[in-house]
Amino acid sequence: MKNNKVFRCTYLAGFILTIVLLSSAVFLQVYKGMSPCPLCLLQRISLGTLSLIFFIGIILNLRTWGNLFLNFFGLVAEICGILLASRQVWLQISPPVTSGECGASLSSIFHLLSFREAIKQVWLGGMECSQTGLEFLHLSLAAWSLIGFAILLLLSILQLIRVATD
């Protein structure tokens, strides 16, 4: 690995982006009173996982297999985040006709239902998940989350290309 500095700088860029996105979400929840729906919480878990992955990439002197391993898990977390954010954008564009059980907290959904049923319930969403809420530059927070996950996905793909060419 001759470009280890480049790898670490890319991990740093991903780490900064995840921290900015997570900090924005916490700010909106604590200071603006916007409580997150279960889809938002799962997106935050994906972002938290990614921030941990990028932090590990910054602090460790990884070789080829380490970078492949780390970026593979990054891709999984990014794809999960993209799916969750895409679903929420879809729910905002086309709200469900019936009110789902999305009003319940994420912990109570997973506590009361089996894992499979809980995932299905969260994925179906509800009126709470379909609310646009705050918009920035005419895009909802879920759309910005989707853009953030797409950028992070591109960073991981870039890292994988670098590993393949070294």
Residue pairs with C-beta under 8 A, 6 or more apart in sequence:
1 7
1 62
1 63
1 64
1 67
1 166
2 166
3 162
3 166
4 61
4 62
6 162
7 57
7 62
7 67
7 159
7 162
8 57
8 58
10 155
10 158
10 159
10 162
11 54
11 55
11 57
11 58
11 159
12 54
12 58
13 155
14 50
14 54
14 57
14 74
14 152
14 155
14 156
15 51
15 54
15 55
15 57
15 58
17 148
17 151
17 152
18 47
18 48
18 50
18 51
18 54
18 152
19 51
21 47
21 145
21 148
22 44
22 47
22 48
22 51
25 36
25 40
25 44
25 47
25 141
28 34
28 134
28 141
29 35
29 36
32 134
34 133
34 134
36 44
37 88
37 102
37 125
37 126
37 128
37 129
37 131
38 102
38 104
38 105
38 106
38 109
38 122
38 129
39 84
39 87
39 88
39 91
39 102
39 122
39 125
39 129
39 142
40 88
40 129
40 141
40 142
41 106
42 80
42 84
42 106
42 122
43 81
43 84
43 85
43 88
43 142
43 145
43 149
46 77
46 78
46 80
46 81
46 84
46 149
47 81
47 148
49 73
49 77
50 74
50 77
50 78
50 81
50 152
53 70
53 73
53 74
53 77
54 74
56 70
57 67
57 70
60 66
62 70
64 163
64 166
67 159
67 162
67 163
68 160
68 163
71 156
71 159
71 160
71 163
74 152
74 156
74 159
75 153
75 156
75 157
75 160
78 149
78 152
78 153
78 156
79 153
81 145
81 149
81 152
82 146
82 149
82 150
82 153
85 142
85 143
85 145
85 146
85 149
86 146
87 123
87 125
88 125
88 129
88 142
88 145
89 140
89 142
89 143
89 146
91 125
91 129
91 130
92 130
92 131
92 132
92 140
92 142
95 127
95 130
96 124
96 125
96 126
96 127
96 130
99 126
99 127
100 121
100 124
100 125
100 126
100 127
100 129
101 109
101 121
101 126
102 121
102 122
102 124
102 125
102 126
102 127
102 128
102 129
103 126
103 127
103 128
104 112
106 122
109 118
109 121
109 122
110 118
112 118
113 121
132 140
133 140
133 141
134 140
134 141
135 141
136 144
139 147
